Structures are given as C-alpha cells and as structure tokens.
Amino acid sequence: MPDVGPIVSAVRAIAIEFLRGPQRALGVASAQAKLCEYYDRRGFDSYCAVKMVSNASARIAGRLQLVWASIRDSLWFIPGLSAVAASLLAGVLVRVPTPAADSALVRVWLFGGGAEGARGVLSTIAGSLITVTGVVFSVTIVALQLASSQFTPRLLRSFVADRANQMVLGVFIGTFTYTLLVLRTIRAGSDAGNDDFVPHVAVSVAVLLLLISIAALIFFIDHAARSVQASVILDRETRQTLAQVSRAFPDEIGAGDEEAVAVAEPDGAGAAVHASESGYLQAVSGDGLLALATEHDIVVRLDVSMGAFVLAGRPVATIWPGARADDELCKAVRQTLVLGPERTPEQDVGYGIVEIADIAVRALSPGVNDPTTAMLCIDRLSEILAARGRRRLPSDARVDRDGRLRVIVRDTNFADATALAFDQIRHYGVENPVIAGKLLTTCTELAALVSPTARTALARQVDAVLFAVERSDLNPFDRLALEDVAREARKRTR
C-alpha cells in the first residue's frame, strides 16, 4: 500500500492555493501533478490517486469560495486576527528588557514611570478604547440602516464587507486586547512581596497604539460620512461589478467579431437532475463539473442561470446519455451547484447591476423623488454595459482535453444585462422626461462602444422607451423633444 505522504503534500498545496484567493479556490492542477509523478514512478494507477483529491475537491470548490468570501467579508474576521496578533505582540514585548536610558531618544519616548503609573496609563487606554469601539460599532449599524432604507437592502453586504470599517474595528480591538494583556503582567513591590515588574517597552508600545487608534478614529469619522453618499456607493458597486465582468468575460471583442454561437445538444433523451432544496444559485464549480462529466463519459447541461431561484424538485441540469444518470451521479452533479438564501456577487455578474438598478428605482419612488441619483445610476449602468458589450460571450461548450463536449452552460448575454439594467428604470421613470431622455441618450452613446450584435438590445430599449412615452401623460413639448432624441437613438442603434 503506498504511503500517504504525497497525498498530504497535495492537500497542503490545495490549502495554500485556496488561501491565496477565492478565484484560485483549490490547487487541483498542483495536486494532480504531485500525485501522478509519485504513483507513476511506483507503478500505481495515478488516476485513482488523483481522483481521491482533485475531483472531490474540485466539486466543492464553489462552496469553499462562498465560505471564504463569507468569512473574509464578515465584521469579526479582521478584528479577530487583530486580537490574535495583539496577543502575540504583548507576549513578546513584556519579555523585552528595559533598555538603558543613555540616549535622548530613549529618555524621551520610553515610558519611565513605575508600576502605579503604568497601571493608570494602561487602564485609561483600555477603558477609553472599549468605549470608542462601542461608538464605532453603533455608527456602523446606523450607516447600515441608512443605506438599507434610503438606497437598497442589498447594499448591506457591501457595507459589512467594507475593509475600512473592518480595519478600524481591528485597530481598536487589537489595541484593547494588547493593553489588557500587558496590564495584567505589571506587579508592584507591595504585591505579594514580589519585586516591581514594569515592561517599559510594552507600555510605550501601548501609548503608540493609542496614537494609531486616534488616527484611525479620525479616518473613520470621515469615511463614515462619505460612505453614505450616493456617488461613493455607486462608484464602489460599479468597480466591483466591472471586476466581476473582467473575470467572467476575459476576452475582448475585436473588429468584426461576433458573439459566441450556441452549441448543439447531444442526440437522444437526457435525464433531468432535480434540486434537493430551494434557494438561489450562488456558485457553480466549473472544474468539478467538467471533471465529473469526463470521469463518467457524459454530457451535462445546466438548466438554471446564475442568481436564479431554484425550487426543490425543479430540474437544474440534464445528463446525456440518460441511462447513466443514477442516484449517485445525480448527487455528484448537485454537489457542484451551491444554493443559498440570497444572491451573491462572487459569480453572479448581474448582482451588481441589480443593486444599482434598485437604487435608481428607489430614487424614482414618490417618497424619495430624487431623479439626479437615478441619472447617476444610469451613468454607472452604462459604464458596466459598455465594458460588457466589448467582451465576447464565452462559448456554451466546455470540452475535455480530447476536445469532446462535456458541459453546456448558458451564460447571461448582453441583451439580458441590458434588460436587467434598464427595464425597471424605464417602467418607473418614463413619466419623467429627464429620465426618459437620459435612457435614450445613454443607448445612443453605448451603440458606438459595443459590438454590432449588441446594438440590437439597445434598439429594443429605444423602441420600448418611445412606446412608453407615446402612451404617457407628458405634455406635447416634452413629447416632441423626446421624439427628436429617439430618432437619433434609433439611427445610431441600427
């Protein structure tokens, strides 16, 4: 029986790749190379060894992505790391001997008081920091409530994942933890007959951490005031969505290039794979699904799009040939799909578009009546659509190393993204001539930036806006002005 050393090494490589980021979820290729090299030299079946690690880990890669993203974006992760780091720092610095006061620098910056003075300083720092931490947490909760009520509840995830808030909380929690641990080591000569023990270096570092905490508090006040501004929120959501577009659609369209053509499905009847639970499709382990299809010599077609709500018992995939779809294989296919209680932005390109469109709809509601924010949202949506329209839709087909069809995935095309961005805004804002005109001019500008095949979706939006304007209660002057803009938009989008 072969030893497990290479398997342990492969698992360690997988863990390292996973910690480097959610997009590199598992180092499957690294594990395969290590195991194959080891077992090939010893005459064992390398495929069996690889399958134990790589295929199983690839199937849960999407789930691990979401777990890592949930941990990374939580309010406790960075403060927890700061508390651990502060504990280690306190344990080291209390053992550092007091340097000789033979230089002006040491005499000025090193704490020179006794045990009572050190206790007073550290007690003051610890008491004030825990109070400030409570205030910072309260301000963060208030910002979450404002963002939820004024913009959209889907922004709560972004506010919780805000690195600035997490870092400020981490500084305060870390300083408080460090100060408390250093405080417990101080002994006065009268305490149980022991000699004085004052870690002067550790106390001096506590004062330095207090100054850093003051700077973090000043930064947090400014950041909290800016983070609830509509322009700042839209800029953050746009940058996140553009990054997701770049990851999902890495190839840009050149002159004359067309969008990807749908592939033909295999002949014969396929077997449906039904969902075992309800939820939103949050992630798909593409590598795991491809490895599974290759292993069992089948073709798998995903029948749900990313971010869609799946009811228990609904078909989520189809397997060809259907005769091979036993219960074990269907369970393995379901393991590559991650369902959850809400949509998440990790693999869902439309999530950011929905967030910005929701902000625009909320701004157009009678209770808010803020068309300026709605126009800002349209500008940001056009930026996202321009980036999406310049990128080629990946092929529906995923093939194995031999070039044989294994997986069929239907990605969101430009028409779907355009409808997601503009349909609700048009429905709620067409009665406002400023919003209707903004939609028309945006489609005109986008037509010059996207591929020719993508202009069809823009032409459909122009026709829909003009149709709604003709049946609205706008005064004749506004309607004539919009018709002039619509004529120009129709000419540019065709």
N, C-alpha and C positions, 0 to 999 in steps of 0.2 A: 504493500500500500504506500503510495507516495506521501512524503511529508507535507505538512500544511504551510511551510514557510513561504512559498511563492504566493499562496492564496492570501496569507496575512499581508504580504507586501503589496499585493494588488488592491486589497481593501484599503490599505493605508494611502495608496495613490489616489483612489477614488475619493477618500475623505479630503485630501489636500485639494483636489480639483474642485470639490463641492464648496469648500470654504473660500475659494477664490472668487466666487460669484454665482448667482443663480443661473446665468446663461451657460455656465460650464458645468452644469449640475453634477455630473458624475464623469470621472476619467475612465470611461468604458474602453476607449482605444488603448490607453496605457495598461489597463488590467489585462486586456486580451493579449497584448504583446508580451507581457511578463509571463503569463501562464503558458502561452503557446511555446515560447522559447524554452521554458523549463521542461514541459512534458514532451516536446518533440525530441529533446536530447535524450530522454529516458524511455522512449518508445511507447508512451501512453497516448491515449486519444485526447489530443489537445482540445478538441471541440467540446467534449464533455466537461472538462475543467473550466473552460471559458464560459460555458453556459451557466455554471453554478453562480458565477459572479456577475458577468456582464449583462446577460439577458434579464436576470432578476432585478438587477439594479437599474437597468435602463427602463424597465416597466414602471418603476416608482419614481423616476426622475422628475416628472411633472409634479408629483405630490411633494417631493422634497424641495422643489423650487418654491412652492407656496408656503411650506413650513418655514423655510429660511427667510422668505420675504416677510412673513408674519412676525417672526422673531426680530428681524433686523429693523422693522418699522415700528415696533412697539415702544411705548414710553418707558419700559423698565429695562430694556437691553443695555443701552449705553450707560444709564445711571448704575445699573448693576455691575457692569465692567469697571466703572469708575470706583465703586465701593471696593471691589476686589483689589484694584491697583493701589488704592489709597491704603488698604490694609497691609499690603506687601511693603509699600513705601514706609509706612510707620514702623513696621517690624524691623526694617533695615536701619532707619535713621536713629532710632532710640539706642542703637548699639554703636553709633559713631561717637568716638570720644570728643570731648570739647577741645578745639584747637587752642594753642597758646595765643594769648592776646598781645602779640608782639608786633602787630601791624595795625595801621589806622583803619584799614578795611575791615578787619575782624572786630575791632572795638566798636565801629560804627554800626555794622549790620548784624553782628551776632547778639542774640539775647543774653543779657548779663545779669538778670535778676535771680532770685532764689526760688525755693520751692513754692512759697506762697504767691509770689509774683507770677510764676509760670502757671500755677493753677488758676489765678484770676484771669490771665490773658486767654488761656485756652477755654475756660468756662464761658467767658464773654463771646468768644468766636463761635463756639458750639451753639450757645443759646440764640445768638442773632441769626446764624445761618439756618437753623431749623425753622425759624420764623419766616425768614425771607423765602425759603423753599416752599413753605405753605402758600405764601402770597403768589409766587411764580406759578405754582400749580393752579391756584384759583384763577389767575389771569388767563392761563392756557385754556381752562374749561370755559371761561366766558367767551374767549375768541372762538372756540368750537361752537358754542351756542349761537353766536352772531353769524358765523359762516353758514351754519345749518339753516337758520331761519331766513337770512337775507339772500343767500345765493342758492345752494342746493345741499341736501343732506349727504350727497356723495363726496363732498369735499372733506368730510370728517377724516377719511383715511389719509388724505394729503396733509392735513394739519397735525394729525398724530405722528405721521412719518417725517415731519419737518426736522431736519438734522440740527438746525439752530436751537430749537426748543429742547431737543434731547441732549445736546451738548451742554447747554446752560444748566439743566437739571443735573447732568452728570458732574459738572464742576461743583455745584452746591452739595450734592450728596457725597461726593468724594472728599471734599474739604471737611464736611461734618464728621464723616467716618474717620478720617485721618486724625482730626483734632481729638475726638473722643478716645481713640486708642492711645494716643500719646499722653493724654491727661491721666489715664489710669496707671501709667508707669511712674509718675512723679511721686517721690517719697520725701517727706521732711524728716529731720533728725529726731523729732519727738515721736514719730510714728513707730511704735513697737520697738523702740531702741535702735532703729536702723540709721545708717548714715544717710545724709542728703543724697538724693539722686535727681538731677535735673538734666534731661537731654537737651542741652542748649541748641544744638544744631536742629533737632526735630522741632523745637518750639519756634526757632527762627523760620523754618520752612512753613510752619503753620501760619505765621504772620504773612509770609509771601503768598501762600494760597488764599489768604483773606483778601489781599490786594487783587489777585486774579479774579476772585469771586465778585468784588466790587465792579471790576471792568466788565465781567460777564453780565452783571445786573444792568449796567448802563446800556450794553448792547441789546439785552433782552427787551428793555423798555422801548427802544427804537424799533426793534424787529417786530414786536407785538403790535405797535401802532401801524406799521407798514403792511403787515401780513393780512390784514382785513380789508385792504384796499382792492377794489375790483381789478385794476390794472396789474397789480402784483400777483393776484391769484390767477388771472388769465395767462400771464406770462409763464408762471410756474407750470400750469397744466399744459400749456402749449409745448414747452420744452420737453416735458415728459412724454407727451404723445408723439412728438417728432422723433424722439429717440426710439420709441417703440416702432414707429413706421420704418426707420432705418434698419432695425433688427429684423422686422418681419419681411420687408421688401428690399433686400440689399442691392438689387440690380437696377440701375437707371436705364430708362428707355432712350435709345439713340434715334437719330433721324430716320423716319420710315419704319421703325419697329412697331410691331403690333402687340396687343395684349396676348397672354398665353391662351392657347386653344384647349378646350376641354377634351379629355381623352375618352375613348370608347370603353364602355364597361364590358367585362367578360361575358361570354355567352352562357346561357343556362340560367336556371333559377338559383338565387342566392338564399342563404339562411340569415334571418334577422337576429341581431343581438339586442336584447331588451335591457333597459336600465333597471337596476335593482333598487334604486332610491330616486327621490326627486331632488332637484337642485339646479343651479346654474353651472354650465360647463366652464370651469375656470382654467383648465390646462389640459394639454394632450402631450403625452410622452411620445414624440415622433420617432425617436430612435428605438424605443422599446416596442412600438407597434410595428415598425419595419423589421426588427429582429424577430418578432413573433411570427409575422407573416412569412418571412424567409425560412424560419425553422420548420414550420408546418406546411410549407409549399402551398400557400393560399393567397388570395387577394382580398383585402379588407377595404371597404368604402365607409368613411364616416358620414353619417346622415344628419348630423347636427352641426351647426356653426358655433364658433367660439362666442361665449357670452349668452347663448340661448338657454331658456329654461327647459329642463327635461323633466317630464312626469315619469314616475315609476311605472314600468311596463311599456314605455314608449321605445320603439326601435332606435338605437343610437348608432348602429353600424350594420353592415351587411357583409357576409363572408361567401366567397366563391372558392371551390365548389361547396354547395350547401351540405353535402353528405359528410364533410369533415367537421362540421360545427357541432361538436359535442359540448356537454356542460362545462368540462374543464377548459376547453378552448374559449368558450364564450366568457367564462370568468376571467381568463387571462386578458381578453380584449377589454373588458370593463375595468381592469386594473390600470390600464394605460390612460383612462379618462378620469379626470378629477372633477367631482361635483361638489358644490358648496352652497352656502346660504345666500351669496351675493356675487355680483360680477367683480372681477379683479383685473387690474391693469397689466399683470405680468405677461400674458399672452394675448390679451384682448385689445386689439387696436382701436375698436370702436368705443371702448370705455371712456377715453379722454374726450372724444367727440361728443358723446352723450353728456358728459359733465358740462362742457362749455355750452352746448345747446340748452341744457336745463337752466343755466344761469341766464341765458338770453330770454327764455320763456318766463322765468320768474321776474325779470326786469320789465317785461311787457305786461305783466298782470296789473289789473286796475288798482290793487292795493299798493303797488310799488311805482308803476308808471315812470320808468327810467329808460327811455329809448337810447340814450347815449351809451349806457352799459350794453344794451342789446347790439348796437352798432360795433362796439369794441369786440363783442363775441363773434360777430360776423367776420370782422377783420382777422381774428385769430383762427377761425374755422377755415377761412380762405387760405391762410398760411399752411395749415395742415393738409388741405386738399391739394394745394399746389405741389407740396412735397410728395403726396401720394400719387398724384397724376403723372409725375415724372418718373415713377418707378414701375417696373414690369411686374405684373401679377405672376407669382410662381406657378409652374405647371401643376395641374391637378395630380399628375402621376408622381409617385415615389417608387423608384426601381431599386433592385438589389445590385450587387456587384457584377452580376452577369447581364444586367440590363433588362431583366424581366420585371413586369409590372407587379407591384406588391401592395401598395396603398394608394387609395384615391381620396384626396382631401379637397374640399371646395372652400377656397379662401374668399374673404369679402372683396368684391371688386370695387372699382371707382364709383359706379352708379349707386351701389349700396351705401358707400361712405357719404356721397353727396346727399342722398335722401335722408340719411341719419342726421346730417348737419343742418339741412335747410327746411325739411318738411314741417316740423313743429313750429319753427320760427315763422314760416310763411302762413301757417294756419292761424296763429295768434297775433301776427303783426301786420297782416296785409291791409288792415283798415288804417294803418298809419302810413301816409305817403312817403315819409322819410325811410321807414324800414323797407317798404316795397321797392323804392328806388335803390336803396343800398343793396338789396338782393340782386337786382338786375345789373347794376354796375359791377358787383363782385363776380357774377357769372361772366360778364364781358371781359374782365381782367384775367380771370382764370383761363378762359379759352385760348389766350395767347401763350399760356405757360404749360399746358398739359398736352398729351398726345392727341392726335386726331380722333382716335376711337373713344377717348374720354369726353370729347365735346358733346357727344350725343346725350349724356346725362345732364350736362349743363343746359343744352337746348330744351330738354324736358322741364327743367326747373324754370326757365324763362317762360315757357308756354303756360306752366301752372300758375306762375305769378300773374301773368297777364290775364288769364282766365278768371282768377280770383278778383283782380282789380275791376274787370268789366262787370262783375256781379256785386260789387261793393257799393257802399253809400258815399263814396268820395265825391267831392264837388267837381264840376266839369273842368275847372282849371287844373286841379291836381291830376285828374284822369288823363287829360291831354298831355301834360308833362311826362307822365309815366309811360304813355304810349310812344312818345318820341324816344325815350330811353330804351323801351322794349324793342323797337325796330332796330336800333343799333345793336342791341344784345343778340337779337335773332340773326343778324347778318354775321356777327363775329363767331357765333357758336355753331354755325352750319358750314 
